[in-house]
Amino acid sequence: MPFELRIERTFSAAHAIVIQGEREPLHGHDWRVLVAVRGPQLDQEELLCDFHAIEQQVDGVIAPFHNANLNETAPFNQRNPTAEAIADYVYQTLVDRMPQGASLHRVEIGEAPGCTAVYGVRLD
């Protein structure tokens, strides 16, 4: 059974997604970002990896989104800024940036209480 670490962050941003060809009004969310990494064993210090190493990577990816209009912020100035698309982007950006011994398992993006998009290797 692998070990798993989870990092949770938030950012505030606005978006207006296109649904069935219609663009909805611009509105904001306090987005919740959860990143889960897994690994098969602990190191000599009894760690899978340092929480802070993961936090730094996540913070670097989401920093451009904080207090922004996602429709005007790359890559969502070219892509519909849905929660699903944000989860995919965060995952694809982080997948090769994980500390040694840890691999990215999944990214969850919550745009409102009870509304979460999940992207990951295996959704179990």
C-alpha positions in Angstrom: 0.0 0.0 0.0 1.5 3.4 -1.0 1.8 6.5 1.1 0.0 9.6 0.1 0.5 13.3 0.9 -2.1 15.9 0.1 -1.5 19.6 -0.3 -4.4 22.0 -0.3 -4.3 25.6 -1.6 -6.8 28.3 -2.6 -6.9 31.1 -5.0 -9.6 33.7 -5.9 -10.3 34.2 -9.6 -13.1 35.1 -12.0 -14.1 33.2 -15.1 -16.9 33.0 -17.7 -17.2 29.6 -19.3 -18.9 28.7 -22.5 -21.7 26.2 -22.2 -23.5 25.0 -25.3 -22.1 27.9 -27.3 -23.2 30.5 -24.8 -20.8 32.4 -22.6 -22.0 32.8 -19.1 -21.6 36.1 -17.2 -18.2 36.7 -15.6 -18.2 35.7 -11.9 -15.7 34.8 -9.2 -14.9 31.8 -7.0 -12.6 31.0 -4.2 -11.0 28.0 -5.9 -9.8 25.0 -3.8 -6.8 23.1 -5.2 -5.9 19.7 -3.7 -2.9 17.9 -5.0 -2.2 14.3 -4.0 1.2 12.6 -4.4 2.0 9.0 -3.8 5.0 6.9 -3.3 5.8 3.3 -2.3 8.1 3.9 0.6 9.5 6.4 3.1 13.1 7.7 3.0 15.7 7.4 5.8 14.0 10.3 7.6 10.6 8.6 7.5 9.3 11.0 4.9 7.7 10.3 1.5 8.9 13.8 0.7 8.9 17.3 2.2 5.4 18.9 2.2 7.1 22.3 1.4 8.7 21.0 -1.8 5.2 20.2 -3.1 3.7 23.4 -1.8 6.3 25.4 -3.7 5.5 23.7 -7.0 1.7 24.1 -6.5 2.1 27.7 -5.5 4.2 28.5 -8.6 1.6 27.0 -10.9 -1.5 28.8 -9.4 0.2 32.1 -8.6 -0.7 33.7 -12.0 -4.4 32.8 -11.4 -4.8 34.6 -8.0 -7.1 37.7 -8.3 -7.2 37.3 -12.0 -9.8 36.9 -14.8 -9.0 33.4 -16.0 -10.4 34.2 -19.4 -7.5 36.7 -19.8 -4.8 34.5 -18.2 -2.7 31.9 -20.1 -3.5 29.2 -20.9 -7.2 30.0 -20.3 -7.2 32.9 -22.7 -7.1 30.2 -25.3 -9.0 27.5 -23.4 -12.4 27.4 -21.8 -11.6 27.9 -18.0 -13.7 25.1 -16.6 -12.8 23.4 -13.4 -12.0 20.3 -15.4 -9.6 22.2 -17.7 -7.9 23.8 -14.7 -7.5 20.4 -13.0 -6.0 19.1 -16.3 -3.6 22.1 -16.6 -2.4 21.9 -13.0 -1.9 18.1 -13.3 0.0 18.3 -16.6 2.2 21.2 -15.3 3.1 19.5 -12.1 3.5 15.9 -13.2 7.2 16.2 -14.0 8.0 18.5 -11.0 7.4 16.1 -8.1 10.2 15.5 -5.6 12.2 12.3 -5.8 10.3 9.3 -4.4 6.8 10.9 -5.0 4.6 10.8 -8.1 1.6 12.9 -8.8 -1.6 11.0 -8.2 -4.4 13.5 -8.7 -5.5 17.1 -8.7 -8.9 18.3 -7.5 -10.3 21.7 -8.3 -13.3 22.9 -6.3 -15.0 26.0 -7.6 -17.9 25.9 -5.0 -18.8 23.8 -2.0 -19.8 20.4 -3.3 -18.6 21.0 -6.9 -15.2 19.5 -7.6 -13.4 18.3 -10.8 -10.8 15.6 -10.4 -8.0 14.7 -12.9 -5.5 12.0 -12.2 -3.7 8.8 -13.1 -6.4 6.6 -11.6 -9.5 7.9 -9.9 -9.8 5.5 -7.1 
